Amino acid sequence: MMVEGRKSIHGEWSSRWAFILAATGSAVGLGNIWKFPYITGENGGGAFVLVYLLCIAVIGIPVMMSEIMLGRRGRQSPINTMRTLAREEGRSGYWQLLGFVGVLTGFLILSFYSVIAGWALSYVVQAVSGLFEGVTAERSGEIFGELVSNPGVQLFWHTMFMGMTMFVVARGVREGLEKAVRLLMPALFILLLILVGYAMNSGGFAQGFHFLFDPDFSKITTEGVLTALGHAFFTLSLGMGAIMIYGSYLPENVSITRATFTVAIADTVVALLAGMAIFPIVFANSLEPGAGPGLIFQTLPVAFGAMPGGLIFGTLFFILLVFAAWSSAISIIEPVVAWLVESRGISRRRASMIAGTVTWALGIATILSFNLWSELKWMDKTIFDLLDYLTANIMLPLGGLLIALFAGWAMRSSNSRGELGLQQVSYRRWQLLIRYVTPIAIAIVFLNAIELI
Ligand code: PFF
């Protein structure tokens, strides 16, 4: 059964389309354009892509449906939504821990996310000032090296990006988020298509295509499978309440299933397009696909530097990346801000200031992990590596597992079915996935991740 008349104090999306744009804005970000290519490059290509696609289909989609459903039913920040729903279902109040883990995960993710988005911001300026014109691969590597070895410059751009993010979040759902993404998302698709068009003529398209879509299973490792699973959560913004809070602003008459498929497909298409834009350029210029987090920053300037109109394409590309990161960053911090407003009774502006400042301060550790603290390692991982590993491979799957257990087992079937509005057959299919397939698969990822530490 659906609950009638419960409203979010933070507002509601103006339409189904507004929600889809916002959720796609959250899902599509650095994960698709920066992280997907470099982890695909590090894990050997096709086989990794296949496992990732499988994870999106059998774990990502049912978990996303569940998160939106819980959010829309609870109509509050994830912490308070979980408390309300657990009480309604006669379950333990401990379920709200899910919301708290989500808040902590959000702080940690945004702290490094903002630093990488800061790199993209600095590259907009470098691209537009013509620095990449005729640049060699060696010089491009040096430019990237100069950036990451300089804490002051990174701090400046990280501060700018956090400022942009908090500016939108402080203005609230209708005023801030919705207007921002309505413009950003369509622009992003178009720019990406232009880039793929260029890549098709770069001379490396066949090789790039083969690398991405021809699975060679001898190249995939256990760790690669874990990374693919973790990335399915990261890229769809699942497991920490971001999609849940967007669901809490969703009008009642919207089909959750249809919205989920639209967002998941759009997100996957963008990641694959990014791969199709980047790998041909990598191969055409004999660059290294496994270059790591610097992949797009080290390789793309070489291509932009060589192509006609490269100044414009390069500038547009990094602007696109900043926009994509921006609309994701907003959603990473929104659960925290909504929770502060609800439970502390403070204004949205103040809540944004507080959450933004804490995240900004945490981000300094990531900046230093690329230079002054680069030798500070645990299990061969720098602070940045650890934050990425802990959040994507452990905390998000843990959150996803709890969401699956709550939606599949703790909630009465009549309630979840009413909220999802599914026919008997489709509902049974969702239930099978969320009750058995998803938790078992996540448990396997999770246990492996612990073992690997
Ligand atoms: N999905 C975003 C990306 O792919 O860049 C990152 C992200 C957003 C992760 C929101 C988690 C989240 F809650």
Boltz pocket constraint, residues with backbone or C-beta under 6 A from the ligand:
constraints:
  - pocket:
      binder: B
      contacts: [[A, 26], [A, 27], [A, 28], [A, 29], [A, 30], [A, 31], [A, 32], [A, 109], [A, 233], [A, 234], [A, 235], [A, 236], [A, 237], [A, 238], [A, 240], [A, 241], [A, 242], [A, 243], [A, 324], [A, 328], [A, 329], [A, 331], [A, 332]]
      max_distance: 6.0
